Structures are given as structure tokens and as C-alpha cells.
Amino acid sequence: MYFLKNFILNLHRKKNVALGLAWLIIRLKYLEYSLKNAYNIKFFFLKYPFFIDVFWQIGTFTEFTSYLISWII
């Protein structure tokens, strides 16, 4: 049980790290793109205001479910 609980906790940490890295890479790529085309920034965020928030929502959901499962175990 202890091993399984730690495995789930480590899994959620790795998933959050992966999501954080994906978010960072996308932000850096978009920054590189937006520096080339600075006027596109406002249009991008007007068109996709939820874009960055999606990563936060996925991260908090996986964190909540992993803690819930580990608490049940």
C-alpha cells in the first residue's frame, strides 16, 4: 500500500513537471513568434483567452485526483 501511494504521488509530480515544461516550451515558442510579430499578441489572447489556463486546470485536476486516490488507499 505504501509503495502504491508513493507511486501515485510521484506520478502526479512527474505529470505536473511535464505539464509545466510543456507550458514553458509553448510560452517560449510563442514569445519567439510574438517578438517577430509583436502586433499579433493582442489578437492571440483575444482569440484564445483560455489557452494558458487549460494547463493550470489540468495540473490542479490531476493533483486533486492523485491526492484523493492516495488518501483512499
Backbone as numpy.savetxt, mean C-alpha at the origin, in Angstrom:
# Nx Ny Nz CAx CAy CAz Cx Cy Cz
0.70 -23.49 17.11 -0.13 -22.29 17.11 0.74 -21.04 17.11
1.78 -21.04 17.94 2.66 -19.87 18.03 3.35 -19.61 16.70
3.80 -20.70 16.06 4.46 -20.57 14.76 3.50 -20.00 13.72
2.28 -20.51 13.73 1.28 -20.05 12.76 0.94 -18.57 12.97
0.83 -18.19 14.25 0.53 -16.79 14.57 1.65 -15.87 14.08
2.91 -16.26 14.35 4.04 -15.45 13.90 4.13 -15.42 12.38
3.81 -16.55 11.74 3.84 -16.61 10.29 2.85 -15.62 9.68
1.65 -15.57 10.24 0.63 -14.65 9.73 1.05 -13.20 9.96
1.60 -12.92 11.15 2.05 -11.55 11.44 3.18 -11.14 10.51
4.13 -12.04 10.27 5.23 -11.73 9.36 4.73 -11.55 7.93
3.73 -12.36 7.56 3.15 -12.24 6.22 2.54 -10.87 6.03
1.81 -10.40 7.02 1.17 -9.09 6.88 2.21 -7.98 6.86
3.31 -8.15 7.60 4.37 -7.14 7.56 5.03 -7.10 6.19
5.30 -8.29 5.63 5.92 -8.34 4.30 4.99 -7.76 3.25
3.69 -8.03 3.39 2.73 -7.50 2.43 2.68 -5.98 2.50
2.72 -5.44 3.73 2.71 -3.99 3.88 3.99 -3.37 3.33
5.12 -4.05 3.52 6.38 -3.55 2.96 6.31 -3.57 1.44
5.75 -4.65 0.89 5.61 -4.74 -0.57 4.69 -3.65 -1.10
3.59 -3.42 -0.40 2.68 -2.36 -0.82 3.34 -1.00 -0.72
4.12 -0.80 0.35 4.82 0.47 0.52 5.84 0.70 -0.58
6.56 -0.37 -0.95 7.54 -0.25 -2.03 6.85 0.02 -3.37
5.74 -0.67 -3.59 4.99 -0.43 -4.84 4.50 1.00 -4.89
3.99 1.49 -3.77 3.52 2.88 -3.69 4.66 3.84 -3.97
5.82 3.58 -3.36 6.98 4.46 -3.55 7.46 4.45 -5.00
7.52 3.25 -5.60 7.97 3.15 -6.99 7.01 3.90 -7.91
5.71 3.71 -7.67 4.73 4.40 -8.52 4.83 5.91 -8.34
5.02 6.35 -7.08 5.17 7.79 -6.83 6.42 8.33 -7.51
7.53 7.59 -7.44 8.77 8.07 -8.06 8.65 8.11 -9.58
8.02 7.07 -10.13 7.82 7.04 -11.58 6.91 8.19 -12.01
5.86 8.41 -11.21 4.96 9.50 -11.57 5.64 10.86 -11.38
6.49 10.97 -10.36 7.23 12.22 -10.15 8.16 12.50 -11.32
8.83 11.44 -11.77 9.70 11.57 -12.93 8.90 12.02 -14.16
7.73 11.43 -14.31 6.86 11.79 -15.43 6.35 13.22 -15.28
5.95 13.58 -14.05 5.35 14.90 -13.84 6.37 16.02 -13.91
7.64 15.71 -13.61 8.67 16.73 -13.77 8.88 17.05 -15.25
8.69 16.02 -16.08 8.78 16.26 -17.52 7.55 17.03 -18.02
6.41 16.71 -17.45 5.15 17.36 -17.85 4.46 17.92 -16.61
4.97 19.03 -16.10 4.50 19.54 -14.80 3.03 19.93 -14.82
2.52 20.34 -15.94 1.13 20.79 -16.00 0.14 19.64 -15.86
0.60 18.39 -15.99 -0.31 17.24 -15.91 -0.66 16.85 -14.48
0.04 17.38 -13.49 -0.18 16.95 -12.10 -1.63 17.19 -11.68
-2.11 18.42 -11.87 -3.46 18.74 -11.40 -4.51 17.91 -12.14
-4.29 17.65 -13.43 -5.26 16.86 -14.18 -5.27 15.41 -13.70
-4.07 14.90 -13.35 -3.99 13.51 -12.86 -4.77 13.35 -11.57
-4.57 14.28 -10.62 -5.24 14.14 -9.32 -6.71 14.50 -9.40
-7.08 15.35 -10.35 -8.50 15.62 -10.54 -9.21 14.40 -11.13
-8.49 13.69 -12.00 -9.09 12.53 -12.64 -9.08 11.31 -11.72
-7.98 11.11 -10.96 -7.86 9.93 -10.09 -7.55 10.37 -8.66
-8.50 10.95 -7.95 -8.21 11.41 -6.57 -8.04 10.24 -5.60
-8.57 9.07 -5.95 -8.53 7.92 -5.05 -7.27 7.09 -5.23
-6.43 7.44 -6.21 -5.33 6.58 -6.64 -4.39 6.20 -5.49
-3.90 7.19 -4.74 -2.93 6.91 -3.68 -3.62 6.29 -2.48
-4.88 6.68 -2.24 -5.60 6.18 -1.07 -5.86 4.68 -1.16
-5.89 4.13 -2.36 -6.15 2.69 -2.54 -5.10 1.86 -1.81
-3.82 2.27 -1.91 -2.75 1.52 -1.26 -2.93 1.54 0.26
-3.32 2.70 0.80 -3.54 2.82 2.24 -4.67 1.90 2.68
-5.75 1.89 1.92 -6.91 1.05 2.26 -6.54 -0.43 2.25
-5.81 -0.87 1.23 -5.40 -2.28 1.14 -4.50 -2.63 2.31
-3.55 -1.75 2.62 -2.62 -2.00 3.73 -3.34 -2.12 5.06
-4.28 -1.20 5.34 -4.98 -1.26 6.62 -5.91 -2.47 6.67
-6.51 -2.84 5.55 -7.39 -4.00 5.53 -6.62 -5.28 5.81
-5.45 -5.45 5.18 -4.66 -6.66 5.42 -4.13 -6.69 6.84
-3.77 -5.51 7.36 -3.29 -5.45 8.74 -4.40 -5.87 9.70
-5.60 -5.34 9.49 -6.73 -5.65 10.37 -7.07 -7.14 10.31
-7.16 -7.69 9.10 -7.54 -9.10 8.98 -6.46 -10.02 9.55
-5.18 -9.66 9.35 -4.12 -10.52 9.88 -4.11 -10.50 11.40
-4.34 -9.33 12.00 -4.40 -9.27 13.46 -5.63 -10.01 13.99
-6.73 -9.90 13.26 -7.94 -10.60 13.67 -7.73 -12.11 13.64
-7.13 -12.61 12.56 -6.87 -14.04 12.44 -5.89 -14.50 13.52
-4.84 -13.70 13.76 -3.86 -14.09 14.77 -4.48 -14.05 16.17
-5.42 -13.15 16.40 -6.09 -13.09 17.70 -7.00 -14.30 17.89
-7.66 -14.73 16.81 -8.54 -15.90 16.89 -7.71 -17.16 17.15
-6.55 -17.26 16.50 -5.67 -18.42 16.69 -5.10 -18.36 18.09
